[in-house]
Structure formats: structure tokens, C-alpha cells
């Protein structure tokens, strides 16, 4: 591995990294959105998913590459998700898929047969962007264990090797 001065590193001409949302969401990356419960992370996810699915401008400022999106909803009952979808003024998109766990346990490190069938369906859908809502509901590890994040992120990457991930996470509800 070469050593560069900062000046020399800034002068390097390298290929650009493709982006799903220019300039900040690169393809194949792993990202975390953190906020308190009820801060609007899920609503933000729906907005971003629609912009990426349609290749629109996000918030009128950030161009999105039209791509398939999967939202893994592990933190709310299916009835709540469906009520929100029905209340939304935007038309449904064929480029957005939903994995609804109905708030049932999901352990990405130890998937049961039913979850493996859903994983196969998501792979067939071939999303470029996957939202996981919420991170803490998709594993049973101790969040304070230093190896937990790496193990969980690697498990998701193993399931969907080429996807870009956005994990939603919040502190425990009071």
C-alpha cells in the first residue's frame, strides 16, 4: 500500500463511486440513520424509497438513480404499515417491495425456513437499496457486545451481497 501526502492524495484521479442518491448514498454502502423513537425515520424512509424507485429528485435537491428498493419492516404490525400506505397520496410503485415481519422476531444470524423463503423472494426482486427498520429488531445479540455490529452487518451483506443498506436505529423506547 502506498503512502501519500495529503496534497498528493488530493491530486489522485480515481474512478467515481456510483451513487443511488447524489452526492451522499453510494452503491454498495452500509448506512445508519439514528434518532429517537417517533422522530420520523420511517416516514423519511418512505420518502427516500419513493424518490429512488422513481429516479426523482429527493427533496428537490438530490438526484436519485432509478432503482428497486426493499423496505424490511421489523418494527411495526402489518396493519399499521398498510394503513399508512393507504393514507399516502402517492401511487404505489412496482419498484418498491416490502418484507413485513408483522413485528415478529427476526434474527438475521439465524433465519428460520419462513424467513429463508422471503429472502429468496427479495433476492428475486433484486433491490439495489434495502432499508432495515429497525436494526435492533433483526438480531438477538447484546448491543453492547463489541462484535455485535460487525456480525449483524456481515449477515445482512451475506444475504444481499450487492445491495446498498440503510439501517434505521433508535434508542430503546421509554
N, C-alpha and C positions, 0 to 999 in steps of 0.2 A: 504494500500500500504506500503510495507516495505521500510525502509531506509537502504542504503548500503554505506559503504565507497567505494572510488574508487577502492581500492585494492580488496575488496570483490566482487564488481560488475564485475571486470575483470576476476575473478575466476569462475563466474557462468557458468554452462554448459547448454546452451539453444538450442532448435532446430534451425537449419539454415533456413533462409528465401529463398524459391526458387527464382531463378533468370532467367530472359529471356536472359540477357547478363551478364555473369560473369566477374567481380565481382560487377558491378555497376547498373544494372537495375533490381530491384526486382519486382516480380509479385505483381500486385495489387497497385503499387505505382503511384503517380502523380508527373510528372516531367515537368520542364520548360527549354526550350532552348531559350536563348535570344541573339540577335545580331542585328547589323544594317541591314537595307534593303540591299539586294543583297550580303549578306555575304556568302551565300551558304547553308543556313539552309534547304531549300527544297531538294537540291542535297544530303546533309548529310542524310536527312530523307529517300530518295530513297535507298541510300547505306545501311543504317541500316535495313530498311524494307526487302530488299533482303537477307541480312545475317540471319535475324531472320526467315524469311519464309522458308529458305533452311536449317537452322540449321548449318550454316557455321561459320567459324572464322571471326569475324569482325576485319578489319584492320590487319589481320594476328596475332592477339594477344588475342582477347576476344571471348571465346566460346559462341555460341548462342543456346538456346533451340528452336528446330524447332516448330514454332507456326504460326497460322494465324495472318495476320496483315491487318488493315484497315487504309487507309490514307483519312482523311476528308480534301479535298482541297477547302478551302473557300476564297482563296486569288488570284486566277488566273482563267482566262477563260478556259473552257474545251478545246478549240482548242490549247492553249499553252501546257496544260498537255499532250494531245495526241501527239503533235509534239515532245515533249521531250521523251515520251515513244517510239515513232517510231525511234528516233535518237539514242536511247540507244542500245548498243551492246548486253546486256544481254537478254536472252529469257524471255518471260512473265512467271509469276508464278501463279499457281492456288491458292496459299496461300496468295495472296495479293489482297485485294478488295479496290475499290476506291469509295468514295462518292464525286462526283463532283457537286459543287453548281453553277458552271459557274459564279462565282463571284457575285452571287445574295445574298441578305440579308438572314442570318440565325441567328435566335435568339434561343439559346438553352433553354432559360427560357420560351419561348412562341412559340412552334413549330406549324406550320400550318399543314394541312392534308397531303400535298405532302411530307413534311419532316417526318411526322409520318410513312408514308409508307416506306420511305428509312430507318428509324430507325428499322422498323420490318425486313427489308432485311438484315441490318447489324447484328442485333441480330441473325438471321438465319445463317449467315456466321460464327458467334461465334468467333470473333477475340480475341486473348489474348493480343494484343498490338494495341493501337489506337493512331495515330498521328493526331493532330488537327492543321492545317496550314491555317490561323493563328488564335491565340486566340482572338484577338481584332475584328475579322470579324464574331465571333459567339455569340455576345451579343450586346445589345444596352445600357448597363449601363455606368455610368460615371466611368472611370478607376481610378479616384481619390477618389471615394467613398470607405470608408474602408470596407464595407460589400460586395462590388462587387466581389472580387476574390472568397470568400467563396461561394457566391450564384452561380457563374458560375461553379466552380469546382464541387459543390454538384449536380448541374443539370446534368452535364456530368456523374457523378458517378451514379445517379439515372437511367439514360438511359442504362448504361452498367456497372452494379454493380461489375463484377469480372475482368474487363479489367485493364490493365496497360495503363496509359496515358502519352503521351509526347506532350506537348503543345508548339508550336513554337510561338514566340512573338518578335516583334521589335518595336522600336520607330516609331512614325509616319513618313511617307515618306516626304521628303522635296520637 
